[in-house]
Amino acid sequence: MLTTPKPILDAVKEFPELAPLARTTVRLHPRRAHDGTADATKMGGTFLWPLNEPWPAYDESRVDRFVQQLLGDGVIDDGGRIPQGTSIPFAPILQLRAEDVQEMPFPDGADLFQLLWFPYSLEILEGTSYPDSSLEHRIYWRDSKKVGPHRAANPEMVERHQGHFANSCRLQPERVVEYPNSQDLDPKLRRRIDRWKAVKTIDHEGGWNVTVEIGGKAVKSFEYHFDSPIDFYNWECSVCPSTKVGGYVFWVQDKKVPACSCGRAMTHLLTVADGEWDGGTFRRWQPIEEKKKGSGVDWDKIGSPPDLGNFGSFYLFVCTHCRGFPTHAVTAR
């Protein structure tokens, strides 16, 4: 199992107003592994899929023109071109069992959640509005006991340039307590946090090293650190930036919480992120067990979530008040 380290400083002790704002998120910690049983909690791999139920797919004509140029037109050849009319299956991304992620809400009669998305960008026709999510997806809530005969394997994926696929991963759910990002706090509390004196006393490892070159020669090196008190709070004490279930949303770009057709604001169900930490957040969010390995970390195994490129993260929201638990996705862009 993987363990998230505690923050260096206790924000709640310093700012008690944060205590009632605490939420628990379930970090999923996807790591590459051989595929397990079809009904297991996993990222990628073989999903539990009824034998008589069609797998969702589009043909290549739905793919964005720019991506289609990369994929290629005409007959398939040594260049890996996709023939016209080829059926392109949706990619399996996340399968979660209710018993493994008990914090996740499930509709009555369901115990298995499945997320699939189309791995290529779909063309946005002129005159139509840009969708909230650039990744067209499908959600399935199933009763695993009623699936009956099921597929032995997923359909063969059409994997070419710029596709967003998930490696086969084992998940290691871990419960972590989060607090809101500073932008969602009361302005007075935010200003107090930005004057947090204790932050200035800690060793600010990390940051960026910049060497200035003059005439092709390195003449001076500067080290930039971004641990202002408010940065420290956001990166180490607030929202978990990983693939996870529930909790607060780690917005990569603009915040956009969708509304359900019933008029209610939807609730964050899960995030699929393309990483677990970066140069600003590694100190808090890199698991202890992997931090101990130092340069011996197998980055190929850690880089297991889908490569989302400019998207950064895929956010899925749900309305638990409406029948069937309708969902709505937002991608950072």
C-alpha positions as CSV (number, residue, x, y, z in Angstrom):
1,M,0.0,0.0,0.0
2,L,1.0,3.6,-0.6
3,T,0.9,6.3,2.1
4,T,0.6,10.0,1.7
5,P,2.8,11.9,4.1
6,K,1.4,14.4,6.6
7,P,2.0,18.1,5.8
8,I,5.0,19.7,7.4
9,L,2.8,22.2,9.2
10,D,-0.6,21.7,10.7
11,A,-2.9,24.3,9.0
12,V,-5.9,23.4,11.2
13,K,-4.0,23.9,14.4
14,E,-3.0,27.4,13.2
15,F,-6.4,28.2,11.6
16,P,-9.2,26.3,13.4
17,E,-11.8,27.7,11.0
18,L,-10.6,25.0,8.5
19,A,-11.7,22.1,10.7
20,P,-15.4,22.0,9.7
21,L,-14.3,22.3,6.0
22,A,-12.5,18.9,6.0
23,R,-13.4,16.3,3.5
24,T,-12.2,12.8,2.9
25,T,-11.0,11.9,-0.6
26,V,-9.9,8.4,-1.8
27,R,-6.6,8.5,-3.7
28,L,-6.6,5.6,-6.1
29,H,-2.8,5.4,-6.7
30,P,-2.9,3.7,-10.1
31,R,0.2,1.7,-10.7
32,R,0.9,-0.5,-13.7
33,A,0.2,-4.2,-13.2
34,H,-1.0,-7.2,-15.1
35,D,-4.7,-7.3,-15.5
36,G,-6.7,-8.9,-12.7
37,T,-10.2,-10.5,-12.8
38,A,-12.7,-8.9,-15.1
39,D,-14.8,-7.6,-12.2
40,A,-11.9,-6.1,-10.2
41,T,-11.4,-2.5,-9.3
42,K,-8.8,-1.2,-11.8
43,M,-7.7,1.4,-14.3
44,G,-7.6,0.2,-17.9
45,G,-7.4,-3.6,-18.5
46,T,-10.3,-5.9,-19.2
47,F,-13.7,-4.7,-17.9
48,L,-16.7,-6.9,-16.8
49,W,-18.8,-6.5,-20.0
50,P,-22.0,-8.5,-20.9
51,L,-21.4,-10.7,-23.8
52,N,-24.6,-9.6,-25.6
53,E,-24.1,-5.8,-25.0
54,P,-22.4,-3.8,-27.8
55,W,-19.2,-2.0,-26.9
56,P,-19.5,1.7,-27.6
57,A,-17.6,2.8,-30.7
58,Y,-17.5,5.5,-33.4
59,D,-16.2,5.3,-36.9
60,E,-13.2,7.4,-38.0
61,S,-15.4,10.1,-39.5
62,R,-16.2,11.4,-36.0
63,V,-12.6,12.2,-35.3
64,D,-11.4,15.8,-35.3
65,R,-9.9,16.7,-38.7
66,F,-6.6,17.7,-37.3
67,V,-6.3,14.4,-35.4
68,Q,-7.6,12.5,-38.5
69,Q,-4.7,14.0,-40.5
70,L,-2.3,12.5,-37.9
71,L,-4.2,9.2,-37.9
72,G,-4.1,9.1,-41.7
73,D,-6.8,8.4,-44.3
74,G,-7.4,5.6,-46.8
75,V,-6.3,2.0,-46.5
76,I,-4.2,0.7,-43.6
77,D,-0.5,0.4,-44.5
78,D,2.9,0.3,-42.9
79,G,2.4,3.9,-41.8
80,G,-0.3,2.8,-39.4
81,R,-3.1,4.7,-41.3
82,I,-6.7,3.9,-40.3
83,P,-9.1,2.9,-43.1
84,Q,-12.2,4.9,-43.7
85,G,-15.2,3.6,-41.9
86,T,-13.1,1.8,-39.3
87,S,-14.9,1.3,-36.0
88,I,-13.0,2.9,-33.2
89,P,-13.9,1.6,-29.7
90,F,-14.2,3.7,-26.6
91,A,-11.2,3.1,-24.3
92,P,-11.7,1.5,-20.8
93,I,-10.5,4.0,-18.2
94,L,-11.8,3.2,-14.7
95,Q,-13.8,0.4,-13.1
96,L,-14.6,0.6,-9.4
97,R,-16.4,-1.8,-7.1
98,A,-18.6,-0.4,-4.3
99,E,-16.9,-2.6,-1.7
100,D,-13.5,-1.2,-2.6
101,V,-14.5,2.5,-2.6
102,Q,-17.3,2.6,0.0
103,E,-17.3,6.4,0.0
104,M,-18.5,6.5,-3.6
105,P,-22.3,6.8,-4.0
106,F,-24.0,4.1,-6.1
107,P,-27.6,4.0,-7.4
108,D,-29.8,1.3,-5.9
109,G,-29.1,-2.1,-7.3
110,A,-25.6,-1.2,-8.6
111,D,-22.2,-2.3,-7.2
112,L,-19.9,-1.7,-10.2
113,F,-19.0,1.7,-11.9
114,Q,-17.4,1.8,-15.3
115,L,-16.0,4.8,-17.1
116,L,-15.0,4.6,-20.8
117,W,-14.1,7.5,-23.1
118,F,-13.4,8.0,-26.8
119,P,-9.6,8.2,-27.0
120,Y,-9.5,10.9,-29.8
121,S,-10.9,14.4,-30.1
122,L,-14.2,14.8,-31.8
123,E,-14.7,17.5,-34.3
124,I,-16.6,20.5,-33.1
125,L,-18.9,21.6,-35.9
126,E,-19.0,25.3,-36.8
127,G,-21.9,27.1,-35.1
128,T,-22.0,24.6,-32.2
129,S,-20.9,25.5,-28.6
130,Y,-17.8,24.0,-27.2
131,P,-18.7,21.1,-24.8
132,D,-17.7,21.1,-21.1
133,S,-15.7,18.0,-21.8
134,S,-13.3,17.5,-24.7
135,L,-13.5,13.7,-24.0
136,E,-16.7,12.1,-25.0
137,H,-17.4,9.4,-22.4
138,R,-19.8,6.7,-21.3
139,I,-20.8,5.8,-17.7
140,Y,-22.2,2.4,-16.7
141,W,-23.6,1.5,-13.3
142,R,-24.0,-2.3,-13.1
143,D,-25.0,-5.0,-10.8
144,S,-22.0,-7.3,-11.2
145,K,-24.0,-10.3,-10.0
146,K,-26.4,-10.0,-13.0
147,V,-23.9,-9.5,-15.8
148,G,-24.0,-13.2,-16.6
149,P,-21.8,-14.4,-19.6
150,H,-19.2,-11.7,-20.3
151,R,-16.5,-10.9,-22.8
152,A,-13.2,-12.6,-22.3
153,A,-11.4,-9.4,-23.5
154,N,-12.1,-5.9,-24.6
155,P,-12.3,-5.2,-28.3
156,E,-8.9,-4.4,-29.8
157,M,-8.1,-0.7,-29.4
158,V,-7.2,1.5,-32.3
159,E,-4.1,3.1,-30.9
160,R,-2.4,5.8,-32.9
161,H,-1.1,9.3,-32.4
162,Q,-2.7,11.6,-29.8
163,G,-4.9,8.9,-28.3
164,H,-5.8,9.0,-24.6
165,F,-5.6,5.5,-23.3
166,A,-5.2,4.0,-19.9
167,N,-2.5,1.5,-19.1
168,S,-3.6,-1.6,-17.2
169,C,-3.2,-0.6,-13.5
170,R,-3.9,-1.9,-10.1
171,L,-5.5,0.6,-7.7
172,Q,-4.5,1.1,-4.1
173,P,-7.3,3.2,-2.5
174,E,-6.1,5.5,0.4
175,R,-8.2,7.9,2.5
176,V,-6.8,11.4,2.7
177,V,-8.3,14.5,4.4
178,E,-8.5,17.6,2.3
179,Y,-9.3,21.3,2.8
180,P,-10.5,23.8,0.2
181,N,-8.2,25.6,-2.1
182,S,-7.4,29.2,-0.9
183,Q,-9.7,30.6,-3.7
184,D,-12.7,29.0,-2.0
185,L,-11.9,30.3,1.5
186,D,-13.3,33.4,3.2
187,P,-11.1,36.3,2.1
188,K,-10.2,37.2,5.6
189,L,-9.0,33.7,6.3
190,R,-7.1,33.7,3.0
191,R,-5.3,36.9,4.0
192,R,-4.4,35.4,7.4
193,I,-3.0,32.3,5.7
194,D,-0.9,34.4,3.4
195,R,0.8,35.9,6.5
196,W,1.5,32.5,8.0
197,K,4.9,33.1,9.6
198,A,5.8,29.5,10.3
199,V,6.0,28.8,6.5
200,K,9.0,31.1,6.3
201,T,11.0,29.0,8.8
202,I,10.9,25.7,6.9
203,D,13.4,24.4,4.4
204,H,12.0,25.2,1.0
205,E,13.3,22.3,-1.0
206,G,12.3,22.1,-4.7
207,G,11.6,25.0,-7.0
208,W,13.4,25.8,-10.2
209,N,17.1,26.3,-10.9
210,V,17.8,28.7,-13.7
211,T,21.2,29.3,-15.2
212,V,21.8,32.5,-17.1
213,E,24.0,32.2,-20.2
214,I,25.9,35.1,-21.8
215,G,27.9,34.4,-24.9
216,G,27.1,30.7,-24.7
217,K,28.7,30.5,-21.2
218,A,26.9,29.9,-17.9
219,V,27.6,32.8,-15.7
220,K,25.1,32.6,-12.8
221,S,22.5,30.3,-11.4
222,F,19.4,31.4,-9.6
223,E,17.1,29.2,-7.5
224,Y,13.4,30.1,-7.5
225,H,11.1,28.8,-4.9
226,F,7.4,29.4,-4.9
227,D,6.6,28.6,-1.3
228,S,4.8,31.8,-0.3
229,P,2.5,31.0,2.6
230,I,-0.6,30.8,0.3
231,D,1.3,28.5,-2.1
232,F,2.4,26.3,0.7
233,Y,-1.2,26.0,1.9
234,N,-2.5,25.2,-1.6
235,W,0.2,22.7,-2.5
236,E,0.6,20.9,0.8
237,C,-2.5,21.5,3.0
238,S,-5.5,21.7,0.8
239,V,-6.6,19.7,-2.2
240,C,-5.1,16.4,-3.4
241,P,-4.0,16.7,-7.1
242,S,-4.3,12.9,-8.0
243,T,-6.7,10.5,-9.5
244,K,-9.3,10.1,-6.8
245,V,-12.9,9.7,-5.7
246,G,-14.8,12.4,-3.9
247,G,-13.3,15.3,-1.9
248,Y,-12.6,18.7,-3.3
249,V,-11.7,19.4,-7.0
250,F,-8.1,20.2,-7.8
251,W,-8.9,22.7,-10.6
252,V,-6.1,22.9,-13.1
253,Q,-7.7,25.9,-14.8
254,D,-11.0,27.7,-14.4
255,K,-13.5,26.4,-11.9
256,K,-16.7,25.1,-13.4
257,V,-19.2,23.1,-11.4
258,P,-22.1,21.9,-13.6
259,A,-25.7,22.0,-12.7
260,C,-28.1,19.0,-13.1
261,S,-31.3,19.3,-15.1
262,C,-33.1,19.3,-11.8
263,G,-31.5,22.7,-11.0
264,R,-29.1,21.5,-8.3
265,A,-25.3,21.9,-8.4
266,M,-23.8,18.5,-9.1
267,T,-21.3,16.9,-6.7
268,H,-17.7,15.9,-7.5
269,L,-17.7,12.2,-8.1
270,L,-14.1,11.5,-9.2
271,T,-11.1,12.9,-11.0
272,V,-8.9,11.2,-13.5
273,A,-5.6,13.1,-13.5
274,D,-2.5,12.5,-15.6
275,G,-0.2,12.6,-12.7
276,E,0.0,12.5,-8.9
277,W,2.3,15.4,-8.1
278,D,4.6,17.9,-9.8
279,G,7.4,20.3,-8.9
280,G,5.2,22.3,-6.6
281,T,3.3,19.5,-4.9
282,F,5.7,16.5,-4.7
283,R,6.8,17.2,-1.1
284,R,3.3,16.5,0.2
285,W,1.7,14.2,-2.4
286,Q,4.5,11.8,-3.4
287,P,3.9,8.6,-1.4
288,I,6.3,7.9,1.4
289,E,7.2,4.5,0.1
290,E,8.2,5.9,-3.3
291,K,9.9,8.9,-1.8
292,K,12.3,6.6,0.0
293,K,13.5,5.1,-3.3
294,G,14.8,8.5,-4.4
295,S,16.3,8.1,-7.9
296,G,15.4,4.4,-7.8
297,V,11.7,5.1,-8.4
298,D,10.4,3.3,-11.5
299,W,8.8,6.3,-13.2
300,D,7.4,4.1,-15.9
301,K,5.1,2.5,-13.3
302,I,4.2,5.8,-11.6
303,G,3.3,7.5,-14.9
304,S,0.4,5.2,-15.2
305,P,-2.7,7.4,-15.5
306,P,-3.8,8.4,-19.0
307,D,-1.7,11.0,-20.8
308,L,-4.2,13.8,-21.0
309,G,-1.9,16.4,-22.6
310,N,-3.4,19.8,-22.4
311,F,-6.5,18.5,-20.6
312,G,-4.6,17.9,-17.4
313,S,-7.6,16.3,-15.6
314,F,-11.0,14.8,-16.3
315,Y,-13.6,15.8,-13.6
316,L,-16.8,13.8,-13.3
317,F,-19.8,15.2,-11.4
318,V,-23.0,13.4,-10.3
319,C,-26.5,14.3,-9.0
320,T,-27.5,11.7,-6.4
321,H,-30.9,13.4,-6.1
322,C,-32.1,12.2,-9.5
323,R,-33.0,8.7,-10.5
324,G,-30.1,6.8,-12.1
325,F,-27.5,9.2,-10.8
326,P,-26.9,11.3,-13.9
327,T,-23.3,12.5,-14.5
328,H,-21.6,15.4,-16.2
329,A,-17.9,15.7,-17.1
330,V,-15.6,18.7,-17.3
331,T,-12.1,18.6,-18.6
332,A,-9.5,21.2,-17.9
333,R,-8.4,22.9,-21.1
